[in-house]
Amino acid sequence: MSDRFRLTLGQLNPTVGDLPGNAAQARKAWEAGRDAGAQLVALPEMFLTGHNAKALLRKPAFQRDVLTHLEALAAHCADGPALALGAPWVEGTQVYNAYLVLIGGKIAHRVLQHSLERGSDFDAAPISGPFAVAGLRIGAPIGTDGWTGDVAETQAETGAELLLVPNAAPHQRGAMDRRLNHMVARVIETELPLIYLNMTGGQDELVYDGGSFALNPGGKLALHLPAFDDAITHVDLARGAEGWQIVAGDLAPQPDALERDYRALVVGLRDYVTKMGFTQVLVEQAEGNDTALTAALALDALGPENVRQIAPPAKGTAHSALRDSLAELGTKVSDDSLAPHLRGLMLRASADAAGEMLLTAQNKSAAAIGQAAMPGDFNPIKDLYQTEVGDLCRWRNDARRDWMLGPVDAMPAPSQYSPEDSALDGVLRILLNENGTVGDCVAAGYNQQSAREAAEHISISQPQTHRSAPGPQLTAMRAPYPTAARWRDAS
């Protein structure tokens, strides 16, 4: 039995529903592993279908198409290393989140997810045991199976010598530290080396941030891949008197909190545009941090040649004509209330005529208190409070990274936010992020009347917020907003 094992990791970016494209990426990773002498090539959770393919999982035609692609991959990869990748697996009426191991032209092993998140579209399966590749027994806790100890401990007790955790984990603030803590706990509990493999890329409102890593027994970090970047990396394991150890590899520098947020917005915007079939975007040219940051994100994501900015007139004959028409119907409106809607119509017409995606630039604070937003297809700053927009403007002004496609001077000098802006954001964080009450805001030192007004605005603006353009998530999803009455009752 060999005392060396080479594993090729594919930290890659699939597209939901694109089975041919995702299978082509899998073949490319497998060929890289074959050429490097690997025994196993591993890809992340649900890689073949893309993660979050909710609308497709229960469709029989899609299920058959998945199996056809799996069988074709198995045939292609018959002579060379094993290939492990995530895909849905159907047994009768049950649909499982599976990790499938292709060896010798067939699906040789199936690992099925046991622990499910609330609201999961999959069915829960009994805990799967380890599988063997070239004499190495591997346990594979899939996704949330790795967050608690049951699955990993069972796999260790049934003979696993290595834990491989395939995941599709999106960027959220503080998520990398939480992942490391969970995986260190699995290593300590099982005394086994562990490899955590995450995917990359944006899909709708989620941005998968890569950052895959490997831990040796005791919890020492042996490998850390870059955040957000695609990577095909070869990992060596060596067996000694105390069992298998991961040979130390590169520890890629990890971005700080502001850079992680900015990069997530860039990747989310880039992939939403390209995966929707667009190449170019239109951004309103206007004063303020919101449009400045949106334009900078677009430039860094797509390059100057694919970003167009125009400034439609704020007022004019079109405003007056529409205002007069509404007045004839008994509705009195001001030019100021009409302006966002007419600017949006002008921008929409211009974007449609040029085949561009129209970007919205509205921060989370403005949306929460009901400020009118220009309609658009995607809002890159949707999950940023107004003070956070200013912080990222300042960060972008001082930063230059190789992955930025925009010019060095893409960002104009940001305007300063006021103490009132900071206070509003503090109140909104309590009401929205923490699901707190007006009383909680007062206890934190904020003005009671201001907190009441913010709560009322949130309640009134909920329908508009839920209909707004999608945008990258930077914070954990919360339950729907409670009513203003709930906030008042608890104030």
C-alpha positions as CSV (number, residue, x, y, z in Angstrom):
1,M,0.0,0.0,0.0
2,S,1.4,3.4,-1.0
3,D,2.4,5.9,1.6
4,R,1.8,8.9,-0.8
5,F,-1.5,10.2,-2.2
6,R,-2.1,13.1,-4.5
7,L,-5.4,14.9,-4.5
8,T,-6.3,17.6,-7.1
9,L,-8.8,20.3,-5.8
10,G,-10.9,22.2,-8.3
11,Q,-12.0,25.5,-6.6
12,L,-14.2,26.5,-9.6
13,N,-17.2,28.5,-10.6
14,P,-20.2,26.5,-12.0
15,T,-23.4,28.0,-13.4
16,V,-26.8,26.8,-12.3
17,G,-28.4,24.6,-14.9
18,D,-25.5,24.6,-17.3
19,L,-24.7,20.9,-17.2
20,P,-22.5,20.9,-20.4
21,G,-20.5,23.9,-19.2
22,N,-20.1,22.5,-15.7
23,A,-19.1,19.1,-17.0
24,A,-16.5,20.7,-19.3
25,Q,-15.0,22.4,-16.2
26,A,-15.0,19.0,-14.4
27,R,-13.2,17.4,-17.4
28,K,-10.6,20.2,-17.4
29,A,-9.9,19.7,-13.7
30,W,-9.7,15.9,-14.1
31,E,-7.2,16.2,-17.0
32,A,-5.1,18.5,-14.8
33,G,-5.1,16.0,-12.1
34,R,-4.3,13.1,-14.5
35,D,-1.4,15.0,-15.9
36,A,-0.1,15.7,-12.3
37,G,-0.3,12.1,-11.3
38,A,-3.2,12.5,-8.9
39,Q,-5.2,9.6,-7.5
40,L,-8.4,11.7,-7.0
41,V,-9.8,14.9,-8.4
42,A,-12.3,16.6,-6.2
43,L,-14.9,19.3,-7.0
44,P,-17.3,21.2,-4.6
45,E,-20.8,20.4,-3.5
46,M,-23.5,20.4,-6.2
47,F,-20.9,21.3,-8.9
48,L,-22.5,19.6,-11.8
49,T,-25.8,21.4,-11.6
50,G,-24.6,24.6,-9.8
51,H,-25.7,25.3,-6.3
52,N,-29.2,26.6,-5.4
53,A,-30.8,24.9,-8.5
54,K,-34.1,24.8,-6.6
55,A,-36.5,25.2,-9.6
56,L,-34.9,22.2,-11.4
57,L,-34.3,19.6,-8.8
58,R,-37.7,17.9,-8.9
59,K,-38.1,18.0,-12.7
60,P,-37.8,14.5,-14.1
61,A,-36.3,15.7,-17.4
62,F,-33.6,17.5,-15.5
63,Q,-32.9,14.5,-13.3
64,R,-32.4,12.3,-16.4
65,D,-30.1,14.9,-17.9
66,V,-28.0,15.0,-14.7
67,L,-27.6,11.2,-14.9
68,T,-26.7,11.3,-18.6
69,H,-23.9,13.8,-17.9
70,L,-22.7,11.8,-14.9
71,E,-22.4,8.7,-17.0
72,A,-20.7,10.6,-19.8
73,L,-18.2,12.0,-17.2
74,A,-17.6,8.6,-15.8
75,A,-16.8,7.2,-19.3
76,H,-14.5,10.1,-20.1
77,C,-12.6,9.7,-16.8
78,A,-12.4,5.9,-16.9
79,D,-8.6,5.8,-17.4
80,G,-7.0,7.9,-14.8
81,P,-7.7,9.3,-11.4
82,A,-11.1,9.1,-9.7
83,L,-13.4,12.1,-10.0
84,A,-15.6,13.2,-7.1
85,L,-18.2,15.9,-7.5
86,G,-21.5,17.1,-6.1
87,A,-24.8,16.5,-7.9
88,P,-28.4,15.6,-7.0
89,W,-29.2,11.9,-6.7
90,V,-32.7,10.5,-7.1
91,E,-33.9,7.3,-5.4
92,G,-37.6,6.8,-6.0
93,T,-39.4,9.9,-4.8
94,Q,-36.4,11.1,-2.8
95,V,-33.9,13.7,-4.0
96,Y,-30.6,13.8,-2.2
97,N,-27.6,16.2,-2.1
98,A,-25.0,13.7,-3.1
99,Y,-21.2,13.5,-3.5
100,L,-20.5,11.0,-6.3
101,V,-17.2,9.2,-6.9
102,L,-16.5,8.1,-10.5
103,I,-14.0,5.3,-10.9
104,G,-13.3,3.0,-13.9
105,G,-16.1,4.3,-16.1
106,K,-18.9,4.1,-13.5
107,I,-20.4,5.8,-10.5
108,A,-18.5,3.7,-7.9
109,H,-19.5,5.5,-4.6
110,R,-22.4,7.7,-3.4
111,V,-22.2,9.8,-0.3
112,L,-25.6,11.4,0.7
113,Q,-26.1,14.5,2.8
114,H,-27.5,13.7,6.3
115,S,-27.9,17.1,8.0
116,L,-30.0,19.6,6.2
117,E,-30.6,23.4,6.6
118,R,-34.1,24.5,7.4
119,G,-36.1,24.8,4.2
120,S,-33.7,22.6,2.2
121,D,-35.0,21.2,-1.1
122,F,-33.4,17.9,-0.5
123,D,-34.4,14.9,1.5
124,A,-32.3,13.8,4.5
125,A,-30.3,10.5,4.2
126,P,-28.7,8.2,6.8
127,I,-25.1,8.9,7.5
128,S,-22.9,7.6,4.7
129,G,-19.7,5.8,5.5
130,P,-16.2,6.5,3.9
131,F,-15.3,5.5,0.4
132,A,-11.9,4.1,-0.8
133,V,-9.7,5.5,-3.5
134,A,-6.3,3.9,-4.2
135,G,-6.3,2.4,-0.7
136,L,-7.1,5.7,1.1
137,R,-10.4,5.7,3.0
138,I,-12.1,9.1,2.7
139,G,-15.1,10.5,4.7
140,A,-17.0,13.3,3.0
141,P,-19.3,15.3,5.2
142,I,-21.3,17.4,2.6
143,G,-22.0,21.0,3.3
144,T,-23.8,21.4,6.6
145,D,-22.8,17.8,7.5
146,G,-19.5,19.4,8.4
147,W,-20.9,22.0,10.8
148,T,-21.6,19.5,13.6
149,G,-19.7,16.5,14.7
150,D,-22.1,13.6,14.1
151,V,-21.3,12.8,10.5
152,A,-17.5,13.3,10.7
153,E,-17.3,11.2,13.9
154,T,-19.3,8.4,12.4
155,Q,-17.1,8.3,9.3
156,A,-14.0,8.3,11.4
157,E,-15.3,5.5,13.6
158,T,-16.0,3.5,10.4
159,G,-12.5,3.8,9.1
160,A,-12.1,7.2,7.4
161,E,-8.4,8.3,7.3
162,L,-9.1,11.7,5.7
163,L,-12.1,14.1,5.8
164,L,-13.0,15.9,2.5
165,V,-15.7,18.5,3.1
166,P,-17.2,19.6,-0.3
167,N,-19.2,22.8,0.2
168,A,-20.9,25.7,-1.6
169,A,-20.6,28.4,1.0
170,P,-21.4,32.0,0.1
171,H,-19.5,35.1,1.4
172,Q,-21.0,36.5,4.5
173,R,-19.2,38.8,7.0
174,G,-17.2,36.7,9.4
175,A,-17.9,33.4,7.5
176,M,-14.3,32.4,7.0
177,D,-13.5,32.5,10.7
178,R,-16.7,30.5,11.4
179,R,-15.7,27.9,8.8
180,L,-12.2,27.5,10.2
181,N,-13.6,27.1,13.7
182,H,-16.0,24.4,12.6
183,M,-13.4,22.5,10.7
184,V,-10.8,22.7,13.4
185,A,-13.4,21.2,15.7
186,R,-13.9,18.3,13.3
187,V,-10.2,17.7,13.2
188,I,-9.9,17.8,17.0
189,E,-12.8,15.4,17.4
190,T,-11.7,12.9,14.8
191,E,-7.9,13.3,14.9
192,L,-7.9,13.2,11.1
193,P,-6.6,15.5,8.5
194,L,-9.3,17.5,6.7
195,I,-9.6,19.3,3.4
196,Y,-12.4,21.9,3.0
197,L,-13.3,22.6,-0.6
198,N,-15.5,25.5,-1.5
199,M,-16.7,26.8,-4.9
200,T,-16.3,30.3,-6.4
201,G,-18.4,32.7,-8.4
202,G,-21.7,34.6,-8.2
203,Q,-25.2,33.1,-8.7
204,D,-28.1,35.4,-8.4
205,E,-27.7,37.1,-5.0
206,L,-25.1,34.7,-3.6
207,V,-21.4,35.0,-4.1
208,Y,-19.3,31.8,-3.3
209,D,-15.9,33.0,-2.1
210,G,-13.6,30.0,-2.4
211,G,-10.9,30.2,0.2
212,S,-10.5,26.4,0.4
213,F,-8.1,25.1,3.0
214,A,-6.5,22.0,4.6
215,L,-5.9,21.2,8.2
216,N,-3.6,18.6,9.8
217,P,-4.4,16.7,13.0
218,G,-4.2,19.2,15.8
219,G,-5.8,21.9,13.6
220,K,-2.6,23.4,12.0
221,L,-3.3,25.0,8.7
222,A,-1.5,23.3,5.9
223,L,-3.0,25.0,2.8
224,H,-5.1,28.0,2.1
225,L,-6.3,28.9,-1.4
226,P,-7.1,32.5,-2.5
227,A,-10.5,33.9,-1.8
228,F,-12.8,34.4,-4.8
229,D,-10.3,33.1,-7.4
230,D,-10.7,30.0,-9.4
231,A,-7.9,27.5,-8.7
232,I,-6.9,23.9,-9.6
233,T,-4.4,22.8,-7.0
234,H,-2.6,19.6,-6.2
235,V,-2.4,18.5,-2.6
236,D,-0.1,15.7,-1.4
237,L,-0.6,13.5,1.6
238,A,2.0,11.4,3.2
239,R,1.5,8.5,5.7
240,G,3.9,8.1,8.6
241,A,3.9,6.4,12.0
242,E,1.0,8.6,13.2
243,G,-1.1,8.3,10.1
244,W,-1.8,10.6,7.2
245,Q,-0.6,14.1,7.1
246,I,-1.1,16.8,4.5
247,V,2.1,18.1,3.1
248,A,2.4,21.8,3.7
249,G,1.4,24.0,0.7
250,D,0.9,27.7,0.0
251,L,-1.0,29.8,2.4
252,A,-2.5,32.5,0.2
253,P,-3.0,35.9,1.8
254,Q,-6.6,36.5,2.7
255,P,-8.3,39.9,2.2
256,D,-9.4,42.0,5.1
257,A,-13.1,42.7,5.8
258,L,-13.5,45.7,3.5
259,E,-11.7,44.1,0.6
260,R,-13.8,40.9,1.0
261,D,-17.0,42.9,0.7
262,Y,-15.8,44.9,-2.3
263,R,-14.5,41.8,-4.0
264,A,-17.8,39.9,-3.4
265,L,-19.7,42.8,-5.0
266,V,-17.4,42.8,-8.0
267,V,-17.7,39.0,-8.5
268,G,-21.5,39.1,-7.9
269,L,-22.0,41.8,-10.4
270,R,-19.7,40.2,-13.0
271,D,-21.3,36.8,-12.8
272,Y,-24.8,38.1,-12.7
273,V,-24.2,40.1,-15.9
274,T,-22.4,37.3,-17.8
275,K,-24.6,34.4,-16.6
276,M,-27.7,36.4,-17.7
277,G,-26.1,36.6,-21.2
278,F,-25.1,40.3,-21.1
279,T,-21.7,41.9,-21.8
280,Q,-22.4,45.5,-21.1
281,V,-24.1,47.6,-18.4
282,L,-25.6,51.1,-18.1
283,V,-25.1,53.1,-15.0
284,E,-26.7,56.5,-14.2
285,Q,-24.1,59.3,-13.9
286,A,-25.1,61.3,-10.9
287,E,-23.6,62.9,-7.8
288,G,-23.3,60.9,-4.6
289,N,-21.6,57.8,-3.1
290,D,-24.2,55.4,-4.3
291,T,-23.7,56.0,-8.1
292,A,-20.0,56.5,-7.6
293,L,-19.5,53.1,-6.0
294,T,-21.8,51.3,-8.4
295,A,-19.9,52.7,-11.3
296,A,-16.5,51.7,-9.8
297,L,-17.8,48.2,-9.2
298,A,-19.0,47.9,-12.7
299,L,-15.7,49.1,-14.1
300,D,-13.7,46.7,-11.9
301,A,-16.0,43.8,-12.8
302,L,-16.4,44.3,-16.6
303,G,-13.8,46.8,-17.7
304,P,-14.3,50.4,-19.1
305,E,-15.3,49.2,-22.5
306,N,-18.3,47.4,-21.1
307,V,-19.6,50.2,-18.9
308,R,-21.6,53.2,-20.1
309,Q,-22.7,56.1,-18.0
310,I,-25.2,58.8,-18.9
311,A,-26.9,61.6,-16.9
312,P,-30.6,62.0,-17.9
313,P,-32.1,65.4,-17.2
314,A,-33.5,65.9,-13.8
315,K,-36.3,68.1,-15.0
316,G,-37.7,69.2,-18.3
317,T,-40.7,69.2,-20.6
318,A,-41.3,65.4,-20.1
319,H,-41.7,66.0,-16.4
320,S,-44.1,68.9,-17.0
321,A,-46.1,67.0,-19.5
322,L,-46.6,64.0,-17.3
323,R,-47.3,66.2,-14.3
324,D,-50.0,68.1,-16.2
325,S,-51.5,64.8,-17.5
326,L,-51.8,63.5,-13.9
327,A,-53.2,66.8,-12.8
328,E,-56.0,66.4,-15.3
329,L,-56.8,63.1,-13.7
330,G,-57.0,64.7,-10.3
331,T,-53.6,63.7,-9.1
332,K,-51.1,66.4,-8.0
333,V,-47.4,65.5,-8.0
334,S,-44.3,67.5,-7.9
335,D,-41.4,67.4,-10.3
336,D,-39.2,66.0,-7.4
337,S,-41.4,63.0,-7.0
338,L,-41.6,62.4,-10.7
339,A,-37.9,62.7,-11.3
340,P,-36.7,59.2,-10.3
341,H,-39.4,57.5,-12.3
342,L,-38.8,59.5,-15.5
343,R,-35.0,59.2,-15.2
344,G,-35.6,55.4,-14.8
345,L,-37.8,55.3,-17.9
346,M,-35.1,57.2,-19.9
347,L,-32.3,55.0,-18.7
348,R,-34.4,51.8,-19.3
349,A,-35.1,52.9,-22.9
350,S,-31.5,53.6,-23.5
351,A,-30.3,50.3,-22.0
352,D,-32.8,48.3,-23.9
353,A,-31.9,50.0,-27.2
354,A,-28.2,49.2,-26.7
355,G,-28.8,45.6,-25.3
356,E,-27.3,46.6,-21.9
357,M,-28.2,45.6,-18.4
358,L,-29.4,48.5,-16.3
359,L,-27.9,48.9,-12.9
360,T,-29.7,50.4,-9.9
361,A,-27.7,52.3,-7.3
362,Q,-29.7,52.4,-4.0
363,N,-28.2,51.6,-0.6
364,K,-29.9,49.6,2.1
365,S,-30.6,52.6,4.3
366,A,-32.4,54.5,1.5
367,A,-34.5,51.4,0.6
368,A,-35.5,50.8,4.2
369,I,-36.9,54.3,4.8
370,G,-38.8,54.2,1.5
371,Q,-36.8,56.6,-0.7
372,A,-37.8,56.1,-4.4
373,A,-35.3,54.0,-6.4
374,M,-34.6,54.1,-10.1
375,P,-35.8,50.8,-11.5
376,G,-33.1,48.5,-12.9
377,D,-32.0,44.9,-13.4
378,F,-29.4,44.5,-10.7
379,N,-28.4,46.6,-7.6
380,P,-24.8,45.9,-6.6
381,I,-25.0,48.0,-3.4
382,K,-28.4,46.6,-2.2
383,D,-27.0,45.1,1.0
384,L,-24.9,48.1,2.0
385,Y,-26.0,50.7,4.5
386,Q,-25.2,54.3,3.5
387,T,-22.2,54.5,5.8
388,E,-20.8,51.3,4.4
389,V,-21.1,52.7,0.9
390,G,-18.9,55.6,2.1
391,D,-16.4,53.2,3.7
392,L,-16.0,51.2,0.5
393,C,-15.7,54.4,-1.6
394,R,-12.7,55.4,0.6
395,W,-11.3,51.9,0.5
396,R,-11.5,51.8,-3.4
397,N,-9.8,55.2,-3.6
398,D,-6.8,53.9,-1.7
399,A,-6.6,50.3,-3.2
400,R,-5.3,48.8,-6.4
401,R,-5.5,45.1,-7.0
402,D,-4.7,42.9,-10.0
403,W,-8.2,41.7,-10.3
404,M,-9.6,45.2,-10.8
405,L,-10.4,45.9,-14.4
406,G,-11.2,49.6,-13.9
407,P,-8.8,52.5,-14.1
408,V,-6.9,53.6,-11.1
409,D,-9.1,56.8,-10.8
410,A,-12.4,54.9,-11.2
411,M,-13.7,56.4,-8.0
412,P,-14.3,60.1,-7.4
413,A,-13.6,61.5,-3.9
414,P,-16.5,60.2,-1.7
415,S,-18.7,62.6,0.2
416,Q,-18.6,62.4,4.0
417,Y,-21.6,60.9,5.8
418,S,-23.1,62.9,8.7
419,P,-23.7,62.0,12.4
420,E,-27.4,61.7,11.4
421,D,-26.5,59.1,8.7
422,S,-24.5,57.1,11.3
423,A,-27.4,57.3,13.8
424,L,-29.9,56.1,11.2
425,D,-27.7,53.2,10.2
426,G,-27.3,52.2,13.8
427,V,-31.0,52.1,14.3
428,L,-31.5,50.1,11.1
429,R,-28.9,47.6,12.1
430,I,-30.8,46.9,15.3
431,L,-34.2,46.7,13.6
432,L,-33.2,44.8,10.5
433,N,-30.0,42.8,11.2
434,E,-30.8,42.0,14.9
435,N,-34.6,41.9,14.5
436,G,-34.7,44.3,17.4
437,T,-37.3,46.8,18.7
438,V,-37.6,50.5,19.1
439,G,-36.9,49.8,22.8
440,D,-33.7,48.1,21.9
441,C,-32.7,51.1,19.9
442,V,-33.4,53.4,22.8
443,A,-31.4,51.1,25.1
444,A,-28.5,51.4,22.7
445,G,-28.6,55.2,23.0
446,Y,-30.6,56.2,20.0
447,N,-33.4,58.8,19.9
448,Q,-36.8,57.1,20.5
449,Q,-38.7,59.3,18.0
450,S,-36.1,58.7,15.3
451,A,-36.2,55.0,15.9
452,R,-40.1,55.0,15.8
453,E,-40.0,56.9,12.5
454,A,-37.5,54.4,11.0
455,A,-39.6,51.5,12.1
456,E,-42.7,53.1,10.4
457,H,-40.8,53.7,7.2
458,I,-39.5,50.1,7.1
459,S,-43.1,48.8,7.5
460,I,-44.4,51.0,4.8
461,S,-41.6,50.3,2.4
462,Q,-41.6,46.5,2.7
463,P,-43.6,45.7,-0.5
464,Q,-41.3,47.9,-2.5
465,T,-38.2,46.4,-0.9
466,H,-39.3,42.8,-1.8
467,R,-40.0,43.9,-5.4
468,S,-36.6,45.7,-5.8
469,A,-33.8,44.6,-8.1
470,P,-31.6,41.7,-6.8
471,G,-28.2,42.4,-5.5
472,P,-25.3,40.5,-3.8
473,Q,-25.9,39.4,-0.2
474,L,-23.2,40.3,2.3
475,T,-25.1,39.5,5.5
476,A,-27.1,36.5,6.5
477,M,-30.7,36.3,5.3
478,R,-33.2,37.3,7.8
479,A,-36.9,36.4,8.4
480,P,-39.4,38.9,6.8
481,Y,-39.5,42.2,8.5
482,P,-42.0,42.3,11.4
483,T,-44.7,44.9,11.2
484,A,-44.3,48.4,12.6
485,A,-47.0,47.5,15.2
486,R,-44.7,44.8,16.5
487,W,-41.9,47.3,16.9
488,R,-44.2,49.8,18.6
489,D,-45.6,47.1,21.0
490,A,-42.1,46.3,22.1
491,S,-40.9,49.9,22.4
